[in-house]
Amino acid sequence: MKDFRRILHAAVTRRDHPWCLATLVGTSGSSYRQPGARLLVAPDGRETIGFLSGGCLEEEIARQGGEVILEGVSRLVPFDTRKLFGCHGSLSVYLEKIPAAGAEGNFLTELAAVMKRRQSCQVEVNYAAGGGSKLSGSCRSDLDCPGVFVQQMQSPPRMVVFGDGPEVAPMRGFAAGLGWDFEAYAHPDELPGDFVPDRTTAAVVMTHKIGRDLSALHRLFPMGLPYIGLMGARRRQNEILASLTDFGGTGPLDGWLDNLHAPAGLDTGSESPEEIAFSILAEAAAVLAGRKGGFLKEKSGSIHALELRP
């Protein structure tokens, strides 16, 4: 997500530049990135933003991307990483010229505006007919429209934190490094009345004050967030949850506790504020990605296969 946000930022802030947008539209076997990953190539063919591999393909993509900008003709480029790099896979990368945005905008600036509003959208990449990328369209999936890569785009993950303790600053830093949106409120009453949750929003309650924890949970539970973390000792959390039904008339908790993670965080032996923040953010990232946060060495099948959906 961070690389993708950097791509959109470049398109918005450097509107006089034409670009080449490289989209990974297909893979077979082992691959470093999955379909939908993107890389942006600057006009000189030297500067790139994003990654489509572990670093072995970017130079060639940049070279061809410079040609696409000069010629204005899209191309679909296959890479057999089994022969070239021993990665036991193959990729199909679609290279298309994105004209300078100017005052009217282009595909990337339009997509950036949608992401800024935290809206979901559908992107179609017509790599077979050279039609390029566009928002929305009529294809429901790749199977409906052969030669068209269809991708459902979600708004970037957002972490909402209630508290002002020592864990907030490192969590903000980690979230920024991942390209997440981040909001922190010392008191639950500071949450804007027009706050709109979505399926990529996670929240953590870490006020270190029972009353404020209760108030925050009272506001969060009806939102149906995929992840709510509550920091603190298990006994303290049990007391909070026991009191919650009598706090502000929230009603029964049945169904509201499914997405509550208390104590919050993965079992990493964390003690310092930085370690605790890392543990909690990692757990939230796993949940938003539809994972359980276990050891990859214990996972059977593809490491990219989703286990559950938020």
RODO-2510 file (C-alpha; in nm, 4 decimals, decimal comma):
residues 310
     n   res          X          Y          Z
     1     m     0,0000     0,0000     0,0000
     2     k     0,2834     0,2421     0,0754
     3     d     0,4311     0,2009    -0,2749
     4     f     0,0890     0,2509    -0,4322
     5     r     0,0323     0,5700    -0,2324
     6     r     0,3743     0,6959    -0,3441
     7     i     0,2701     0,6323    -0,7046
     8     l    -0,0494     0,8326    -0,6612
     9     h     0,1361     1,1101    -0,4782
    10     a     0,3836     1,1432    -0,7660
    11     a     0,1020     1,1632    -1,0196
    12     v    -0,0789     1,4328    -0,8203
    13     t     0,2224     1,6487    -0,7350
    14     r     0,4044     1,6188    -1,0675
    15     r     0,1171     1,6817    -1,3024
    16     d     0,3307     1,7996    -1,5929
    17     h     0,4986     1,4576    -1,6221
    18     p     0,3883     1,1783    -1,8541
    19     w     0,4505     0,8389    -1,6971
    20     c     0,4571     0,4718    -1,7781
    21     l     0,2423     0,2639    -1,5471
    22     a     0,3450    -0,1017    -1,5204
    23     t     0,0752    -0,3324    -1,3843
    24     l     0,1272    -0,6949    -1,2911
    25     v    -0,1751    -0,8557    -1,4608
    26     g    -0,0884    -1,2248    -1,4318
    27     t     0,1383    -1,4710    -1,2541
    28     s     0,2138    -1,8400    -1,2655
    29     g     0,4053    -2,0314    -1,0034
    30     s     0,6051    -1,8439    -0,7422
    31     s     0,6056    -1,4631    -0,7529
    32     y     0,7258    -1,1851    -0,5241
    33     r     0,4129    -0,9707    -0,5825
    34     q     0,0575    -1,0618    -0,6736
    35     p    -0,1534    -0,9345    -0,9681
    36     g    -0,2510    -0,5736    -0,9131
    37     a     0,0943    -0,4607    -0,8006
    38     r     0,2137    -0,1518    -0,9860
    39     l     0,5317     0,0335    -1,0708
    40     l     0,5598     0,3862    -1,2096
    41     v     0,8346     0,4820    -1,4547
    42     a     0,9445     0,8431    -1,5057
    43     p     0,9980     0,9869    -1,8572
    44     d     1,3754     0,9361    -1,8491
    45     g     1,3282     0,5647    -1,7774
    46     r     1,5603     0,5900    -1,4786
    47     e     1,3358     0,6798    -1,1870
    48     t     1,0859     0,4203    -1,0705
    49     i     0,8330     0,4130    -0,7880
    50     g     0,7109     0,0808    -0,6544
    51     f     0,8151    -0,2818    -0,7008
    52     l     0,6927    -0,5735    -0,9093
    53     s     0,9621    -0,8179    -0,7987
    54     g     1,2395    -0,8524    -0,5458
    55     g     1,4482    -0,6153    -0,7561
    56     c     1,5398    -0,8428    -1,0461
    57     l     1,2910    -0,7080    -1,3042
    58     e     1,2677    -0,3378    -1,2269
    59     e     1,5620    -0,2290    -1,4421
    60     e     1,4241    -0,3983    -1,7548
    61     i     1,0719    -0,2704    -1,6867
    62     a     1,2115     0,0814    -1,6480
    63     r     1,3981     0,0522    -1,9787
    64     q     1,0897    -0,0624    -2,1645
    65     g     0,8773     0,1900    -1,9781
    66     g     1,0881     0,4714    -2,1172
    67     e     1,0239     0,3357    -2,4664
    68     v     0,6497     0,3206    -2,4043
    69     i     0,6484     0,6871    -2,3007
    70     l     0,8379     0,7899    -2,6148
    71     e     0,6363     0,5729    -2,8547
    72     g     0,2993     0,6040    -2,6846
    73     v     0,2211     0,2379    -2,7552
    74     s     0,1264    -0,0008    -2,4751
    75     r     0,2792    -0,3457    -2,4523
    76     l     0,2323    -0,6693    -2,2604
    77     v     0,5674    -0,8077    -2,1460
    78     p     0,6145    -1,1683    -2,0266
    79     f     0,8917    -1,2575    -1,7819
    80     d     0,9981    -1,6160    -1,7243
    81     t     1,1710    -1,5935    -1,3878
    82     r     1,2427    -1,9670    -1,3898
    83     k     1,4974    -1,9274    -1,6687
    84     l     1,6339    -1,5875    -1,5715
    85     f     1,6391    -1,5880    -1,1937
    86     g     1,5458    -1,9339    -1,0684
    87     c     1,2306    -1,8027    -0,8988
    88     h     1,0083    -2,0831    -1,0298
    89     g     0,7439    -1,8620    -1,1842
    90     s     0,6397    -1,6321    -1,4649
    91     l     0,4780    -1,2915    -1,4807
    92     s     0,2844    -1,0794    -1,7280
    93     v     0,3384    -0,7045    -1,6953
    94     y     0,1312    -0,4497    -1,8865
    95     l     0,3063    -0,1225    -1,9690
    96     e     0,0947     0,1792    -2,0637
    97     k     0,1614     0,5489    -2,1082
    98     i    -0,0154     0,7776    -1,8635
    99     p    -0,0287     1,1270    -2,0159
   100     a     0,0579     1,4332    -1,8100
   101     a    -0,2312     1,5192    -1,5808
   102     g    -0,2221     1,8940    -1,6302
   103     a    -0,5375     2,0707    -1,5156
   104     e    -0,7768     1,8030    -1,6424
   105     g    -0,6208     1,5057    -1,4661
   106     n    -0,5614     1,1471    -1,5726
   107     f    -0,6334     0,7949    -1,4538
   108     l    -0,3903     0,8167    -1,1608
   109     t    -0,5091     1,1542    -1,0320
   110     e    -0,8695     1,0373    -1,0598
   111     l    -0,7853     0,7247    -0,8616
   112     a    -0,5987     0,9351    -0,6046
   113     a    -0,9097     1,1458    -0,5498
   114     v    -1,1191     0,8336    -0,4900
   115     m    -0,8659     0,6971    -0,2409
   116     k    -0,8499     1,0329    -0,0597
   117     r    -1,2265     1,0114    -0,0055
   118     r    -1,1736     0,6580     0,1317
   119     q    -1,4051     0,5107    -0,1273
   120     s    -1,3793     0,1712    -0,2898
   121     c    -1,3800     0,1376    -0,6667
   122     q    -1,3153    -0,1053    -0,9500
   123     v    -1,0209    -0,0738    -1,1859
   124     e    -1,0071    -0,2471    -1,5232
   125     v    -0,6845    -0,2919    -1,7178
   126     n    -0,7528    -0,3869    -2,0804
   127     y    -0,4157    -0,5403    -2,1592
   128     a    -0,5301    -0,7544    -2,4539
   129     a    -0,6688    -0,4727    -2,6674
   130     g    -0,4286    -0,2075    -2,5393
   131     g    -0,7132    -0,0071    -2,3909
   132     g    -0,5250     0,0822    -2,0758
   133     s    -0,6533     0,1366    -1,7232
   134     k    -0,9827     0,2945    -1,6247
   135     l    -1,2136     0,3207    -1,3270
   136     s    -1,5365     0,1186    -1,3021
   137     g    -1,6547    -0,0521    -1,6191
   138     s    -1,8833    -0,3462    -1,6904
   139     c    -1,6617    -0,6451    -1,6063
   140     r    -1,7479    -0,8261    -1,2847
   141     s    -1,4341    -1,0396    -1,2921
   142     d    -1,1465    -1,1455    -1,5170
   143     l    -1,3535    -1,4461    -1,6263
   144     d    -1,6313    -1,2209    -1,7560
   145     c    -1,3907    -1,0264    -1,9771
   146     p    -1,0890    -1,2235    -2,1032
   147     g    -0,7894    -1,0007    -2,1619
   148     v    -0,9046    -0,7552    -1,8972
   149     f    -0,7566    -0,7515    -1,5473
   150     v    -1,0256    -0,6549    -1,2960
   151     q    -0,9278    -0,5292    -0,9514
   152     q    -1,1415    -0,4146    -0,6613
   153     m    -0,9600    -0,1257    -0,4956
   154     q    -1,0108    -0,0566    -0,1267
   155     s    -0,9178     0,2569     0,0635
   156     p    -0,5828     0,2343     0,2463
   157     p    -0,5854     0,0769     0,5933
   158     r    -0,6641     0,3249     0,8691
   159     m    -0,5659     0,2908     1,2332
   160     v    -0,7700     0,4845     1,4878
   161     v    -0,6148     0,4982     1,8347
   162     f    -0,7746     0,6153     2,1590
   163     g    -0,5081     0,7185     2,4074
   164     d    -0,2028     0,9377     2,4502
   165     g     0,0388     0,6933     2,6130
   166     p     0,3945     0,6082     2,5070
   167     e     0,2763     0,3475     2,2571
   168     v     0,0986     0,6023     2,0351
   169     a     0,4100     0,7654     1,8857
   170     p     0,5776     0,4423     1,7694
   171     m     0,2445     0,3121     1,6386
   172     r     0,2073     0,6303     1,4354
   173     g     0,5569     0,5801     1,2958
   174     f     0,4972     0,2154     1,2058
   175     a     0,1637     0,3022     1,0409
   176     a     0,3292     0,5754     0,8341
   177     g     0,5967     0,3292     0,7239
   178     l     0,3240     0,0965     0,5975
   179     g     0,1360     0,3730     0,4185
   180     w    -0,1639     0,3577     0,6541
   181     d    -0,3824     0,6484     0,7559
   182     f    -0,3508     0,7192     1,1278
   183     e    -0,5712     0,9071     1,3722
   184     a    -0,5181     0,9404     1,7484
   185     y    -0,7589     1,0790     2,0069
   186     a    -0,6693     1,1314     2,3725
   187     h    -1,0371     1,1146     2,4677
   188     p    -1,3204     0,9266     2,2920
   189     d    -1,5255     1,2470     2,2770
   190     e    -1,2692     1,3854     2,0318
   191     l    -1,3785     1,1403     1,7626
   192     p    -1,5681     1,3517     1,5058
   193     g    -1,9417     1,3052     1,4993
   194     d    -1,9311     1,2543     1,1221
   195     f    -1,6650     0,9794     1,1429
   196     v    -1,7407     0,7144     0,8793
   197     p    -1,5945     0,3658     0,9413
   198     d    -1,5190     0,1175     0,6650
   199     r    -1,3880    -0,2352     0,6227
   200     t    -1,0253    -0,1214     0,6190
   201     t    -1,0495     0,0685     0,9481
   202     a    -0,8996    -0,0766     1,2656
   203     a    -0,9148     0,0736     1,6134
   204     v    -0,7121     0,0308     1,9313
   205     v    -0,8211     0,1415     2,2777
   206     m    -0,5232     0,2212     2,5008
   207     t    -0,6229     0,5163     2,7182
   208     h    -0,4966     0,3543     3,0428
   209     k    -0,8166     0,4857     3,2052
   210     i    -1,1119     0,2512     3,2595
   211     g    -1,3753     0,5180     3,2076
   212     r    -1,2278     0,6321     2,8779
   213     d    -1,1812     0,2727     2,7629
   214     l    -1,5499     0,2109     2,8305
   215     s    -1,6504     0,5247     2,6441
   216     a    -1,4328     0,4339     2,3439
   217     l    -1,5672     0,0783     2,3225
   218     h    -1,9202     0,2116     2,3573
   219     r    -1,8647     0,4155     2,0409
   220     l    -1,6702     0,1514     1,8493
   221     f    -1,8741    -0,1665     1,8914
   222     p    -2,1801    -0,0548     1,6888
   223     m    -1,9527     0,0419     1,3962
   224     g    -1,8797    -0,3198     1,3050
   225     l    -1,5073    -0,2644     1,2525
   226     p    -1,3074    -0,5701     1,1427
   227     y    -1,0552    -0,5125     1,4219
   228     i    -1,0850    -0,3556     1,7669
   229     g    -0,7912    -0,3984     2,0025
   230     l    -0,8066    -0,3389     2,3759
   231     m    -0,4720    -0,3023     2,5508
   232     g    -0,4127    -0,3998     2,9112
   233     a    -0,4097    -0,6906     3,1536
   234     r    -0,6701    -0,9626     3,1049
   235     r    -0,8290    -0,9085     3,4465
   236     r    -0,8745    -0,5366     3,3748
   237     q    -1,0292    -0,6129     3,0387
   238     n    -1,2737    -0,8603     3,1908
   239     e    -1,3851    -0,5882     3,4315
   240     i    -1,4302    -0,3442     3,1446
   241     l    -1,6366    -0,5875     2,9393
   242     a    -1,8483    -0,6801     3,2415
   243     s    -1,9304    -0,3129     3,2912
   244     l    -1,9887    -0,2344     2,9247
   245     t    -2,3482    -0,3563     2,9041
   246     d    -2,4455    -0,1132     3,1792
   247     f    -2,2544     0,1770     3,0262
   248     g    -2,4697     0,4139     2,8248
   249     g    -2,7302     0,1511     2,7351
   250     t    -2,5229    -0,0336     2,4813
   251     g    -2,7358    -0,3449     2,5052
   252     p    -2,6130    -0,7061     2,4879
   253     l    -2,2646    -0,7768     2,3613
   254     d    -2,3605    -1,0826     2,1578
   255     g    -2,2075    -1,0448     1,8134
   256     w    -2,0078    -0,7369     1,9091
   257     l    -1,7170    -0,9251     2,0598
   258     d    -1,6304    -1,1284     1,7494
   259     n    -1,3811    -0,8687     1,6266
   260     l    -1,2481    -0,7645     1,9683
   261     h    -0,8866    -0,8588     2,0361
   262     a    -0,8145    -0,8383     2,4066
   263     p    -0,5399    -0,8349     2,5104
   264     a    -0,4434    -0,6681     2,1829
   265     g    -0,1364    -0,7795     1,9901
   266     l     0,0522    -1,0871     1,8775
   267     d     0,2479    -1,2963     2,1246
   268     t     0,5958    -1,1603     2,0494
   269     g     0,7181    -1,1176     2,4055
   270     s     0,6856    -0,7406     2,3736
   271     e     0,7606    -0,5162     2,6718
   272     s     0,8729    -0,1702     2,5529
   273     p     0,6251     0,0785     2,3984
   274     e     0,7826     0,0219     2,0571
   275     e     0,7516    -0,3561     2,0852
   276     i     0,3920    -0,3306     2,2063
   277     a     0,2992    -0,0945     1,9226
   278     f     0,4636    -0,3270     1,6689
   279     s     0,2789    -0,6291     1,8106
   280     i    -0,0608    -0,4601     1,7976
   281     l    -0,0145    -0,3159     1,4504
   282     a     0,1028    -0,6535     1,3192
   283     e    -0,2094    -0,8204     1,4575
   284     a    -0,4338    -0,5552     1,3029
   285     a    -0,2537    -0,5919     0,9682
   286     a    -0,3077    -0,9687     0,9758
   287     v    -0,6787    -0,9306     1,0463
   288     l    -0,7305    -0,6685     0,7736
   289     a    -0,5468    -0,8946     0,5279
   290     g    -0,7619    -1,1931     0,6217
   291     r    -0,4814    -1,3779     0,8006
   292     k    -0,4358    -1,5352     1,1424
   293     g    -0,0824    -1,4197     1,2118
   294     g     0,0811    -1,7615     1,2517
   295     f     0,4229    -1,8829     1,1386
   296     l     0,4587    -1,9056     0,7601
   297     k     0,6606    -2,2252     0,7987
   298     e     0,3537    -2,3913     0,9496
   299     k     0,1225    -2,2833     0,6679
   300     s     0,0302    -2,5404     0,4069
   301     g    -0,0273    -2,4338     0,0486
   302     s     0,0403    -2,0921    -0,0969
   303     i     0,1523    -1,8260     0,1502
   304     h    -0,0595    -1,5733    -0,0427
   305     a    -0,3903    -1,7603    -0,0118
   306     l    -0,6474    -1,5844     0,2067
   307     e    -0,7783    -1,7792     0,5063
   308     l    -1,0661    -1,5498     0,5989
   309     r    -1,2164    -1,2206     0,4941
   310     p    -1,2595    -0,9158     0,7167
***
